[in-house]
Amino acid sequence: MTTQPDDDASRVVLHVRSGCHLCDDARAALAAAGVRWTEVDVDTGPASADLVARYGDLVPVVSVDGVQQGFWRIDADRVVRALAAGPR
């Protein structure tokens, strides 16, 4: 799933995988905080081998402007603060 494109959605990337209950929790936390994101499934697509190697056991992983902000249990407030700080 990819949210509608806008500036914030392009800044926030949520790496997930199918059947991941923590990924569902991360989606809910980001949505409740009003954060828009782009979602990448680490198990599909041409870069999946690289993504699995990088994020395999850590999903969900959220990044803002390419900087990892958390994994497993996502702190949506931290993501909001990173967005407010502006691009690096």
mmCIF file as gemmi writes it, N, C-alpha and C atoms, coordinates in Angstrom:
data_model
loop_
_atom_site.group_PDB
_atom_site.id
_atom_site.type_symbol
_atom_site.label_atom_id
_atom_site.label_alt_id
_atom_site.label_comp_id
_atom_site.label_asym_id
_atom_site.label_entity_id
_atom_site.label_seq_id
_atom_site.pdbx_PDB_ins_code
_atom_site.Cartn_x
_atom_site.Cartn_y
_atom_site.Cartn_z
_atom_site.occupancy
_atom_site.B_iso_or_equiv
_atom_site.pdbx_formal_charge
_atom_site.auth_seq_id
_atom_site.auth_asym_id
_atom_site.pdbx_PDB_model_num
ATOM 1 N N . MET Axp A 1 ? 0.834 -1.173 0 1 0 ? 1 A 1
ATOM 2 C CA . MET Axp A 1 ? 0 0 0 1 0 ? 1 A 1
ATOM 3 C C . MET Axp A 1 ? 0.881 1.239 0 1 0 ? 1 A 1
ATOM 4 N N . THR Axp A 2 ? 0.493 2.207 -0.773 1 0 ? 2 A 1
ATOM 5 C CA . THR Axp A 2 ? 1.14 3.505 -0.768 1 0 ? 2 A 1
ATOM 6 C C . THR Axp A 2 ? 0.064 4.543 -0.554 1 0 ? 2 A 1
ATOM 7 N N . THR Axp A 3 ? 0.281 5.43 0.364 1 0 ? 3 A 1
ATOM 8 C CA . THR Axp A 3 ? -0.692 6.486 0.574 1 0 ? 3 A 1
ATOM 9 C C . THR Axp A 3 ? -0.629 7.445 -0.598 1 0 ? 3 A 1
ATOM 10 N N . GLN Axp A 4 ? -1.572 8.361 -0.673 1 0 ? 4 A 1
ATOM 11 C CA . GLN Axp A 4 ? -1.567 9.347 -1.742 1 0 ? 4 A 1
ATOM 12 C C . GLN Axp A 4 ? -0.27 10.134 -1.686 1 0 ? 4 A 1
ATOM 13 N N . PRO Axp A 5 ? 0.348 10.383 -2.862 1 0 ? 5 A 1
ATOM 14 C CA . PRO Axp A 5 ? 1.617 11.093 -2.849 1 0 ? 5 A 1
ATOM 15 C C . PRO Axp A 5 ? 1.464 12.531 -2.357 1 0 ? 5 A 1
ATOM 16 N N . ASP Axp A 6 ? 2.288 12.921 -1.46 1 0 ? 6 A 1
ATOM 17 C CA . ASP Axp A 6 ? 2.431 14.306 -1.03 1 0 ? 6 A 1
ATOM 18 C C . ASP Axp A 6 ? 3.797 14.419 -0.382 1 0 ? 6 A 1
ATOM 19 N N . ASP Axp A 7 ? 4.149 15.592 0.085 1 0 ? 7 A 1
ATOM 20 C CA . ASP Axp A 7 ? 5.49 15.787 0.62 1 0 ? 7 A 1
ATOM 21 C C . ASP Axp A 7 ? 5.794 14.866 1.792 1 0 ? 7 A 1
ATOM 22 N N . ASP Axp A 8 ? 4.887 14.782 2.781 1 0 ? 8 A 1
ATOM 23 C CA . ASP Axp A 8 ? 5.146 13.93 3.935 1 0 ? 8 A 1
ATOM 24 C C . ASP Axp A 8 ? 5.203 12.461 3.557 1 0 ? 8 A 1
ATOM 25 N N . ALA Axp A 9 ? 4.311 12.016 2.672 1 0 ? 9 A 1
ATOM 26 C CA . ALA Axp A 9 ? 4.295 10.603 2.291 1 0 ? 9 A 1
ATOM 27 C C . ALA Axp A 9 ? 5.593 10.208 1.607 1 0 ? 9 A 1
ATOM 28 N N . SER Axp A 10 ? 6.202 11.124 0.886 1 0 ? 10 A 1
ATOM 29 C CA . SER Axp A 10 ? 7.465 10.796 0.236 1 0 ? 10 A 1
ATOM 30 C C . SER Axp A 10 ? 8.629 10.837 1.222 1 0 ? 10 A 1
ATOM 31 N N . ARG Axp A 11 ? 8.439 11.491 2.357 1 0 ? 11 A 1
ATOM 32 C CA . ARG Axp A 11 ? 9.49 11.589 3.37 1 0 ? 11 A 1
ATOM 33 C C . ARG Axp A 11 ? 9.489 10.408 4.329 1 0 ? 11 A 1
ATOM 34 N N . VAL Axp A 12 ? 8.339 9.791 4.534 1 0 ? 12 A 1
ATOM 35 C CA . VAL Axp A 12 ? 8.201 8.695 5.497 1 0 ? 12 A 1
ATOM 36 C C . VAL Axp A 12 ? 8.05 7.387 4.732 1 0 ? 12 A 1
ATOM 37 N N . VAL Axp A 13 ? 8.933 6.432 5.028 1 0 ? 13 A 1
ATOM 38 C CA . VAL Axp A 13 ? 8.866 5.114 4.401 1 0 ? 13 A 1
ATOM 39 C C . VAL Axp A 13 ? 8.698 4.08 5.505 1 0 ? 13 A 1
ATOM 40 N N . LEU Axp A 14 ? 7.692 3.229 5.335 1 0 ? 14 A 1
ATOM 41 C CA . LEU Axp A 14 ? 7.429 2.14 6.273 1 0 ? 14 A 1
ATOM 42 C C . LEU Axp A 14 ? 7.716 0.831 5.558 1 0 ? 14 A 1
ATOM 43 N N . HIS Axp A 15 ? 8.742 0.115 6.022 1 0 ? 15 A 1
ATOM 44 C CA . HIS Axp A 15 ? 9.086 -1.196 5.46 1 0 ? 15 A 1
ATOM 45 C C . HIS Axp A 15 ? 8.31 -2.257 6.237 1 0 ? 15 A 1
ATOM 46 N N . VAL Axp A 16 ? 7.588 -3.091 5.501 1 0 ? 16 A 1
ATOM 47 C CA . VAL Axp A 16 ? 6.683 -4.077 6.095 1 0 ? 16 A 1
ATOM 48 C C . VAL Axp A 16 ? 6.832 -5.418 5.393 1 0 ? 16 A 1
ATOM 49 N N . ARG Axp A 17 ? 6.066 -6.392 5.877 1 0 ? 17 A 1
ATOM 50 C CA . ARG Axp A 17 ? 5.911 -7.668 5.17 1 0 ? 17 A 1
ATOM 51 C C . ARG Axp A 17 ? 4.519 -8.191 5.455 1 0 ? 17 A 1
ATOM 52 N N . SER Axp A 18 ? 4.031 -9.016 4.576 1 0 ? 18 A 1
ATOM 53 C CA . SER Axp A 18 ? 2.699 -9.598 4.694 1 0 ? 18 A 1
ATOM 54 C C . SER Axp A 18 ? 2.606 -10.471 5.941 1 0 ? 18 A 1
ATOM 55 N N . GLY Axp A 19 ? 1.467 -10.404 6.62 1 0 ? 19 A 1
ATOM 56 C CA . GLY Axp A 19 ? 1.232 -11.245 7.787 1 0 ? 19 A 1
ATOM 57 C C . GLY Axp A 19 ? 1.92 -10.767 9.052 1 0 ? 19 A 1
ATOM 58 N N . CYS Axp A 20 ? 2.417 -9.554 9.052 1 0 ? 20 A 1
ATOM 59 C CA . CYS Axp A 20 ? 3.171 -9.005 10.185 1 0 ? 20 A 1
ATOM 60 C C . CYS Axp A 20 ? 2.235 -8.193 11.081 1 0 ? 20 A 1
ATOM 61 N N . HIS Axp A 21 ? 1.941 -8.711 12.282 1 0 ? 21 A 1
ATOM 62 C CA . HIS Axp A 21 ? 1.024 -7.987 13.166 1 0 ? 21 A 1
ATOM 63 C C . HIS Axp A 21 ? 1.633 -6.687 13.685 1 0 ? 21 A 1
ATOM 64 N N . LEU Axp A 22 ? 2.944 -6.647 13.864 1 0 ? 22 A 1
ATOM 65 C CA . LEU Axp A 22 ? 3.574 -5.393 14.276 1 0 ? 22 A 1
ATOM 66 C C . LEU Axp A 22 ? 3.491 -4.344 13.17 1 0 ? 22 A 1
ATOM 67 N N . CYS Axp A 23 ? 3.472 -4.806 11.915 1 0 ? 23 A 1
ATOM 68 C CA . CYS Axp A 23 ? 3.295 -3.882 10.787 1 0 ? 23 A 1
ATOM 69 C C . CYS Axp A 23 ? 1.902 -3.263 10.84 1 0 ? 23 A 1
ATOM 70 N N . ASP Axp A 24 ? 0.906 -4.082 11.183 1 0 ? 24 A 1
ATOM 71 C CA . ASP Axp A 24 ? -0.457 -3.56 11.343 1 0 ? 24 A 1
ATOM 72 C C . ASP Axp A 24 ? -0.498 -2.513 12.455 1 0 ? 24 A 1
ATOM 73 N N . ASP Axp A 25 ? 0.2 -2.791 13.557 1 0 ? 25 A 1
ATOM 74 C CA . ASP Axp A 25 ? 0.263 -1.84 14.67 1 0 ? 25 A 1
ATOM 75 C C . ASP Axp A 25 ? 0.946 -0.542 14.243 1 0 ? 25 A 1
ATOM 76 N N . ALA Axp A 26 ? 2.013 -0.661 13.456 1 0 ? 26 A 1
ATOM 77 C CA . ALA Axp A 26 ? 2.738 0.527 12.984 1 0 ? 26 A 1
ATOM 78 C C . ALA Axp A 26 ? 1.853 1.378 12.088 1 0 ? 26 A 1
ATOM 79 N N . ARG Axp A 27 ? 1.128 0.731 11.177 1 0 ? 27 A 1
ATOM 80 C CA . ARG Axp A 27 ? 0.198 1.467 10.306 1 0 ? 27 A 1
ATOM 81 C C . ARG Axp A 27 ? -0.828 2.234 11.142 1 0 ? 27 A 1
ATOM 82 N N . ALA Axp A 28 ? -1.383 1.55 12.136 1 0 ? 28 A 1
ATOM 83 C CA . ALA Axp A 28 ? -2.405 2.171 12.983 1 0 ? 28 A 1
ATOM 84 C C . ALA Axp A 28 ? -1.825 3.35 13.764 1 0 ? 28 A 1
ATOM 85 N N . ALA Axp A 29 ? -0.614 3.196 14.297 1 0 ? 29 A 1
ATOM 86 C CA . ALA Axp A 29 ? 0.012 4.272 15.072 1 0 ? 29 A 1
ATOM 87 C C . ALA Axp A 29 ? 0.298 5.485 14.195 1 0 ? 29 A 1
ATOM 88 N N . LEU Axp A 30 ? 0.819 5.257 13 1 0 ? 30 A 1
ATOM 89 C CA . LEU Axp A 30 ? 1.111 6.371 12.095 1 0 ? 30 A 1
ATOM 90 C C . LEU Axp A 30 ? -0.173 7.065 11.659 1 0 ? 30 A 1
ATOM 91 N N . ALA Axp A 31 ? -1.187 6.269 11.33 1 0 ? 31 A 1
ATOM 92 C CA . ALA Axp A 31 ? -2.465 6.848 10.898 1 0 ? 31 A 1
ATOM 93 C C . ALA Axp A 31 ? -3.098 7.665 12.023 1 0 ? 31 A 1
ATOM 94 N N . ALA Axp A 32 ? -3.058 7.142 13.253 1 0 ? 32 A 1
ATOM 95 C CA . ALA Axp A 32 ? -3.644 7.851 14.392 1 0 ? 32 A 1
ATOM 96 C C . ALA Axp A 32 ? -2.935 9.177 14.653 1 0 ? 32 A 1
ATOM 97 N N . ALA Axp A 33 ? -1.643 9.232 14.322 1 0 ? 33 A 1
ATOM 98 C CA . ALA Axp A 33 ? -0.872 10.46 14.519 1 0 ? 33 A 1
ATOM 99 C C . ALA Axp A 33 ? -0.996 11.41 13.328 1 0 ? 33 A 1
ATOM 100 N N . GLY Axp A 34 ? -1.737 10.987 12.307 1 0 ? 34 A 1
ATOM 101 C CA . GLY Axp A 34 ? -1.924 11.831 11.134 1 0 ? 34 A 1
ATOM 102 C C . GLY Axp A 34 ? -0.74 11.838 10.186 1 0 ? 34 A 1
ATOM 103 N N . VAL Axp A 35 ? 0.127 10.842 10.308 1 0 ? 35 A 1
ATOM 104 C CA . VAL Axp A 35 ? 1.314 10.748 9.457 1 0 ? 35 A 1
ATOM 105 C C . VAL Axp A 35 ? 0.946 10.031 8.164 1 0 ? 35 A 1
ATOM 106 N N . ARG Axp A 36 ? 1.411 10.572 7.043 1 0 ? 36 A 1
ATOM 107 C CA . ARG Axp A 36 ? 1.23 9.932 5.738 1 0 ? 36 A 1
ATOM 108 C C . ARG Axp A 36 ? 2.555 9.283 5.364 1 0 ? 36 A 1
ATOM 109 N N . TRP Axp A 37 ? 2.489 8.117 4.727 1 0 ? 37 A 1
ATOM 110 C CA . TRP Axp A 37 ? 3.703 7.365 4.455 1 0 ? 37 A 1
ATOM 111 C C . TRP Axp A 37 ? 3.611 6.629 3.13 1 0 ? 37 A 1
ATOM 112 N N . THR Axp A 38 ? 4.78 6.194 2.682 1 0 ? 38 A 1
ATOM 113 C CA . THR Axp A 38 ? 4.903 5.287 1.555 1 0 ? 38 A 1
ATOM 114 C C . THR Axp A 38 ? 5.309 3.942 2.135 1 0 ? 38 A 1
ATOM 115 N N . GLU Axp A 39 ? 4.666 2.896 1.682 1 0 ? 39 A 1
ATOM 116 C CA . GLU Axp A 39 ? 4.901 1.568 2.231 1 0 ? 39 A 1
ATOM 117 C C . GLU Axp A 39 ? 5.663 0.713 1.228 1 0 ? 39 A 1
ATOM 118 N N . VAL Axp A 40 ? 6.666 -0.02 1.728 1 0 ? 40 A 1
ATOM 119 C CA . VAL Axp A 40 ? 7.471 -0.91 0.902 1 0 ? 40 A 1
ATOM 120 C C . VAL Axp A 40 ? 7.461 -2.29 1.549 1 0 ? 40 A 1
ATOM 121 N N . ASP Axp A 41 ? 7.029 -3.302 0.786 1 0 ? 41 A 1
ATOM 122 C CA . ASP Axp A 41 ? 7.056 -4.689 1.26 1 0 ? 41 A 1
ATOM 123 C C . ASP Axp A 41 ? 8.454 -5.239 0.989 1 0 ? 41 A 1
ATOM 124 N N . VAL Axp A 42 ? 9.158 -5.631 2.036 1 0 ? 42 A 1
ATOM 125 C CA . VAL Axp A 42 ? 10.541 -6.089 1.879 1 0 ? 42 A 1
ATOM 126 C C . VAL Axp A 42 ? 10.645 -7.413 1.131 1 0 ? 42 A 1
ATOM 127 N N . ASP Axp A 43 ? 9.557 -8.157 1.045 1 0 ? 43 A 1
ATOM 128 C CA . ASP Axp A 43 ? 9.594 -9.478 0.424 1 0 ? 43 A 1
ATOM 129 C C . ASP Axp A 43 ? 9.227 -9.478 -1.054 1 0 ? 43 A 1
ATOM 130 N N . THR Axp A 44 ? 8.835 -8.34 -1.608 1 0 ? 44 A 1
ATOM 131 C CA . THR Axp A 44 ? 8.427 -8.303 -3.008 1 0 ? 44 A 1
ATOM 132 C C . THR Axp A 44 ? 9.189 -7.218 -3.754 1 0 ? 44 A 1
ATOM 133 N N . GLY Axp A 45 ? 9.21 -7.343 -5.047 1 0 ? 45 A 1
ATOM 134 C CA . GLY Axp A 45 ? 9.851 -6.335 -5.881 1 0 ? 45 A 1
ATOM 135 C C . GLY Axp A 45 ? 11.292 -6.668 -6.198 1 0 ? 45 A 1
ATOM 136 N N . PRO Axp A 46 ? 11.864 -5.899 -7.111 1 0 ? 46 A 1
ATOM 137 C CA . PRO Axp A 46 ? 13.211 -6.191 -7.596 1 0 ? 46 A 1
ATOM 138 C C . PRO Axp A 46 ? 14.307 -6.029 -6.542 1 0 ? 46 A 1
ATOM 139 N N . ALA Axp A 47 ? 14.074 -5.235 -5.529 1 0 ? 47 A 1
ATOM 140 C CA . ALA Axp A 47 ? 15.097 -5.015 -4.5 1 0 ? 47 A 1
ATOM 141 C C . ALA Axp A 47 ? 14.87 -5.867 -3.259 1 0 ? 47 A 1
ATOM 142 N N . SER Axp A 48 ? 13.981 -6.864 -3.346 1 0 ? 48 A 1
ATOM 143 C CA . SER Axp A 48 ? 13.604 -7.605 -2.138 1 0 ? 48 A 1
ATOM 144 C C . SER Axp A 48 ? 14.782 -8.296 -1.463 1 0 ? 48 A 1
ATOM 145 N N . ALA Axp A 49 ? 15.716 -8.856 -2.211 1 0 ? 49 A 1
ATOM 146 C CA . ALA Axp A 49 ? 16.856 -9.533 -1.582 1 0 ? 49 A 1
ATOM 147 C C . ALA Axp A 49 ? 17.661 -8.554 -0.734 1 0 ? 49 A 1
ATOM 148 N N . ASP Axp A 50 ? 17.882 -7.362 -1.253 1 0 ? 50 A 1
ATOM 149 C CA . ASP Axp A 50 ? 18.613 -6.343 -0.496 1 0 ? 50 A 1
ATOM 150 C C . ASP Axp A 50 ? 17.822 -5.879 0.719 1 0 ? 50 A 1
ATOM 151 N N . LEU Axp A 51 ? 16.507 -5.696 0.537 1 0 ? 51 A 1
ATOM 152 C CA . LEU Axp A 51 ? 15.666 -5.233 1.64 1 0 ? 51 A 1
ATOM 153 C C . LEU Axp A 51 ? 15.576 -6.276 2.744 1 0 ? 51 A 1
ATOM 154 N N . VAL Axp A 52 ? 15.452 -7.551 2.372 1 0 ? 52 A 1
ATOM 155 C CA . VAL Axp A 52 ? 15.403 -8.62 3.38 1 0 ? 52 A 1
ATOM 156 C C . VAL Axp A 52 ? 16.73 -8.678 4.127 1 0 ? 52 A 1
ATOM 157 N N . ALA Axp A 53 ? 17.835 -8.533 3.405 1 0 ? 53 A 1
ATOM 158 C CA . ALA Axp A 53 ? 19.145 -8.554 4.059 1 0 ? 53 A 1
ATOM 159 C C . ALA Axp A 53 ? 19.282 -7.396 5.047 1 0 ? 53 A 1
ATOM 160 N N . ARG Axp A 54 ? 18.737 -6.251 4.685 1 0 ? 54 A 1
ATOM 161 C CA . ARG Axp A 54 ? 18.876 -5.063 5.528 1 0 ? 54 A 1
ATOM 162 C C . ARG Axp A 54 ? 17.879 -5.036 6.684 1 0 ? 54 A 1
ATOM 163 N N . TYR Axp A 55 ? 16.616 -5.393 6.403 1 0 ? 55 A 1
ATOM 164 C CA . TYR Axp A 55 ? 15.546 -5.211 7.384 1 0 ? 55 A 1
ATOM 165 C C . TYR Axp A 55 ? 14.923 -6.512 7.877 1 0 ? 55 A 1
ATOM 166 N N . GLY Axp A 56 ? 15.339 -7.65 7.35 1 0 ? 56 A 1
ATOM 167 C CA . GLY Axp A 56 ? 14.734 -8.948 7.59 1 0 ? 56 A 1
ATOM 168 C C . GLY Axp A 56 ? 13.953 -9.139 8.87 1 0 ? 56 A 1
ATOM 169 N N . ASP Axp A 57 ? 14.627 -9.197 10.003 1 0 ? 57 A 1
ATOM 170 C CA . ASP Axp A 57 ? 13.964 -9.473 11.278 1 0 ? 57 A 1
ATOM 171 C C . ASP Axp A 57 ? 13.536 -8.209 12.019 1 0 ? 57 A 1
ATOM 172 N N . LEU Axp A 58 ? 13.722 -7.056 11.406 1 0 ? 58 A 1
ATOM 173 C CA . LEU Axp A 58 ? 13.426 -5.799 12.091 1 0 ? 58 A 1
ATOM 174 C C . LEU Axp A 58 ? 12.064 -5.215 11.748 1 0 ? 58 A 1
ATOM 175 N N . VAL Axp A 59 ? 11.41 -5.703 10.684 1 0 ? 59 A 1
ATOM 176 C CA . VAL Axp A 59 ? 10.159 -5.082 10.246 1 0 ? 59 A 1
ATOM 177 C C . VAL Axp A 59 ? 9.112 -5.131 11.346 1 0 ? 59 A 1
ATOM 178 N N . PRO Axp A 60 ? 8.32 -4.074 11.432 1 0 ? 60 A 1
ATOM 179 C CA . PRO Axp A 60 ? 8.317 -2.894 10.583 1 0 ? 60 A 1
ATOM 180 C C . PRO Axp A 60 ? 9.465 -1.947 10.934 1 0 ? 60 A 1
ATOM 181 N N . VAL Axp A 61 ? 9.951 -1.261 9.904 1 0 ? 61 A 1
ATOM 182 C CA . VAL Axp A 61 ? 10.989 -0.248 10.071 1 0 ? 61 A 1
ATOM 183 C C . VAL Axp A 61 ? 10.459 1.037 9.455 1 0 ? 61 A 1
ATOM 184 N N . VAL Axp A 62 ? 10.559 2.14 10.178 1 0 ? 62 A 1
ATOM 185 C CA . VAL Axp A 62 ? 10.113 3.424 9.641 1 0 ? 62 A 1
ATOM 186 C C . VAL Axp A 62 ? 11.309 4.363 9.543 1 0 ? 62 A 1
ATOM 187 N N . SER Axp A 63 ? 11.378 5.062 8.407 1 0 ? 63 A 1
ATOM 188 C CA . SER Axp A 63 ? 12.433 6.044 8.166 1 0 ? 63 A 1
ATOM 189 C C . SER Axp A 63 ? 11.803 7.363 7.752 1 0 ? 63 A 1
ATOM 190 N N . VAL Axp A 64 ? 12.451 8.445 8.139 1 0 ? 64 A 1
ATOM 191 C CA . VAL Axp A 64 ? 12.052 9.783 7.703 1 0 ? 64 A 1
ATOM 192 C C . VAL Axp A 64 ? 13.267 10.396 7.018 1 0 ? 64 A 1
ATOM 193 N N . ASP Axp A 65 ? 13.086 10.808 5.778 1 0 ? 65 A 1
ATOM 194 C CA . ASP Axp A 65 ? 14.174 11.397 4.993 1 0 ? 65 A 1
ATOM 195 C C . ASP Axp A 65 ? 15.394 10.486 4.955 1 0 ? 65 A 1
ATOM 196 N N . GLY Axp A 66 ? 15.152 9.172 4.888 1 0 ? 66 A 1
ATOM 197 C CA . GLY Axp A 66 ? 16.234 8.206 4.784 1 0 ? 66 A 1
ATOM 198 C C . GLY Axp A 66 ? 16.91 7.855 6.094 1 0 ? 66 A 1
ATOM 199 N N . VAL Axp A 67 ? 16.445 8.426 7.196 1 0 ? 67 A 1
ATOM 200 C CA . VAL Axp A 67 ? 17.031 8.153 8.513 1 0 ? 67 A 1
ATOM 201 C C . VAL Axp A 67 ? 16.075 7.267 9.296 1 0 ? 67 A 1
ATOM 202 N N . GLN Axp A 68 ? 16.571 6.095 9.709 1 0 ? 68 A 1
ATOM 203 C CA . GLN Axp A 68 ? 15.723 5.165 10.449 1 0 ? 68 A 1
ATOM 204 C C . GLN Axp A 68 ? 15.29 5.787 11.767 1 0 ? 68 A 1
ATOM 205 N N . GLN Axp A 69 ? 13.98 5.729 12.03 1 0 ? 69 A 1
ATOM 206 C CA . GLN Axp A 69 ? 13.41 6.3 13.25 1 0 ? 69 A 1
ATOM 207 C C . GLN Axp A 69 ? 12.962 5.235 14.237 1 0 ? 69 A 1
ATOM 208 N N . GLY Axp A 70 ? 12.89 3.991 13.793 1 0 ? 70 A 1
ATOM 209 C CA . GLY Axp A 70 ? 12.487 2.941 14.712 1 0 ? 70 A 1
ATOM 210 C C . GLY Axp A 70 ? 12.14 1.662 13.987 1 0 ? 70 A 1
ATOM 211 N N . PHE Axp A 71 ? 12.009 0.594 14.767 1 0 ? 71 A 1
ATOM 212 C CA . PHE Axp A 71 ? 11.613 -0.704 14.234 1 0 ? 71 A 1
ATOM 213 C C . PHE Axp A 71 ? 10.841 -1.455 15.308 1 0 ? 71 A 1
ATOM 214 N N . TRP Axp A 72 ? 10.176 -2.518 14.899 1 0 ? 72 A 1
ATOM 215 C CA . TRP Axp A 72 ? 9.277 -3.329 15.72 1 0 ? 72 A 1
ATOM 216 C C . TRP Axp A 72 ? 8.116 -2.506 16.25 1 0 ? 72 A 1
ATOM 217 N N . ARG Axp A 73 ? 8.276 -1.859 17.371 1 0 ? 73 A 1
ATOM 218 C CA . ARG Axp A 73 ? 7.22 -1.009 17.947 1 0 ? 73 A 1
ATOM 219 C C . ARG Axp A 73 ? 7.511 0.435 17.544 1 0 ? 73 A 1
ATOM 220 N N . ILE Axp A 74 ? 6.7 0.975 16.658 1 0 ? 74 A 1
ATOM 221 C CA . ILE Axp A 74 ? 6.952 2.292 16.09 1 0 ? 74 A 1
ATOM 222 C C . ILE Axp A 74 ? 6.444 3.39 17.026 1 0 ? 74 A 1
ATOM 223 N N . ASP Axp A 75 ? 7.298 4.365 17.288 1 0 ? 75 A 1
ATOM 224 C CA . ASP Axp A 75 ? 6.948 5.534 18.095 1 0 ? 75 A 1
ATOM 225 C C . ASP Axp A 75 ? 6.514 6.638 17.135 1 0 ? 75 A 1
ATOM 226 N N . ALA Axp A 76 ? 5.211 6.779 16.943 1 0 ? 76 A 1
ATOM 227 C CA . ALA Axp A 76 ? 4.688 7.758 15.987 1 0 ? 76 A 1
ATOM 228 C C . ALA Axp A 76 ? 5.063 9.181 16.382 1 0 ? 76 A 1
ATOM 229 N N . ASP Axp A 77 ? 5.166 9.462 17.675 1 0 ? 77 A 1
ATOM 230 C CA . ASP Axp A 77 ? 5.561 10.806 18.114 1 0 ? 77 A 1
ATOM 231 C C . ASP Axp A 77 ? 6.973 11.144 17.636 1 0 ? 77 A 1
ATOM 232 N N . ARG Axp A 78 ? 7.851 10.166 17.649 1 0 ? 78 A 1
ATOM 233 C CA . ARG Axp A 78 ? 9.218 10.381 17.146 1 0 ? 78 A 1
ATOM 234 C C . ARG Axp A 78 ? 9.185 10.711 15.658 1 0 ? 78 A 1
ATOM 235 N N . VAL Axp A 79 ? 8.338 10.027 14.912 1 0 ? 79 A 1
ATOM 236 C CA . VAL Axp A 79 ? 8.202 10.287 13.48 1 0 ? 79 A 1
ATOM 237 C C . VAL Axp A 79 ? 7.681 11.703 13.256 1 0 ? 79 A 1
ATOM 238 N N . VAL Axp A 80 ? 6.684 12.1 14.03 1 0 ? 80 A 1
ATOM 239 C CA . VAL Axp A 80 ? 6.125 13.453 13.913 1 0 ? 80 A 1
ATOM 240 C C . VAL Axp A 80 ? 7.205 14.498 14.208 1 0 ? 80 A 1
ATOM 241 N N . ARG Axp A 81 ? 8.01 14.262 15.234 1 0 ? 81 A 1
ATOM 242 C CA . ARG Axp A 81 ? 9.091 15.206 15.558 1 0 ? 81 A 1
ATOM 243 C C . ARG Axp A 81 ? 10.116 15.286 14.427 1 0 ? 81 A 1
ATOM 244 N N . ALA Axp A 82 ? 10.443 14.145 13.832 1 0 ? 82 A 1
ATOM 245 C CA . ALA Axp A 82 ? 11.401 14.133 12.718 1 0 ? 82 A 1
ATOM 246 C C . ALA Axp A 82 ? 10.845 14.894 11.519 1 0 ? 82 A 1
ATOM 247 N N . LEU Axp A 83 ? 9.554 14.745 11.262 1 0 ? 83 A 1
ATOM 248 C CA . LEU Axp A 83 ? 8.93 15.494 10.168 1 0 ? 83 A 1
ATOM 249 C C . LEU Axp A 83 ? 8.954 16.991 10.45 1 0 ? 83 A 1
ATOM 250 N N . ALA Axp A 84 ? 8.67 17.36 11.692 1 0 ? 84 A 1
ATOM 251 C CA . ALA Axp A 84 ? 8.642 18.775 12.064 1 0 ? 84 A 1
ATOM 252 C C . ALA Axp A 84 ? 10.029 19.407 11.98 1 0 ? 84 A 1
ATOM 253 N N . ALA Axp A 85 ? 11.06 18.6 12.209 1 0 ? 85 A 1
ATOM 254 C CA . ALA Axp A 85 ? 12.43 19.11 12.157 1 0 ? 85 A 1
ATOM 255 C C . ALA Axp A 85 ? 12.839 19.465 10.732 1 0 ? 85 A 1
ATOM 256 N N . GLY Axp A 86 ? 12.12 18.934 9.762 1 0 ? 86 A 1
ATOM 257 C CA . GLY Axp A 86 ? 12.418 19.244 8.364 1 0 ? 86 A 1
ATOM 258 C C . GLY Axp A 86 ? 13.422 18.286 7.769 1 0 ? 86 A 1
ATOM 259 N N . PRO Axp A 87 ? 13.571 18.342 6.452 1 0 ? 87 A 1
ATOM 260 C CA . PRO Axp A 87 ? 14.518 17.439 5.774 1 0 ? 87 A 1
ATOM 261 C C . PRO Axp A 87 ? 15.947 17.711 6.215 1 0 ? 87 A 1
ATOM 262 N N . ARG Axp A 88 ? 16.729 16.646 6.254 1 0 ? 88 A 1
ATOM 263 C CA . ARG Axp A 88 ? 18.145 16.783 6.631 1 0 ? 88 A 1
ATOM 264 C C . ARG Axp A 88 ? 18.979 17.029 5.414 1 0 ? 88 A 1
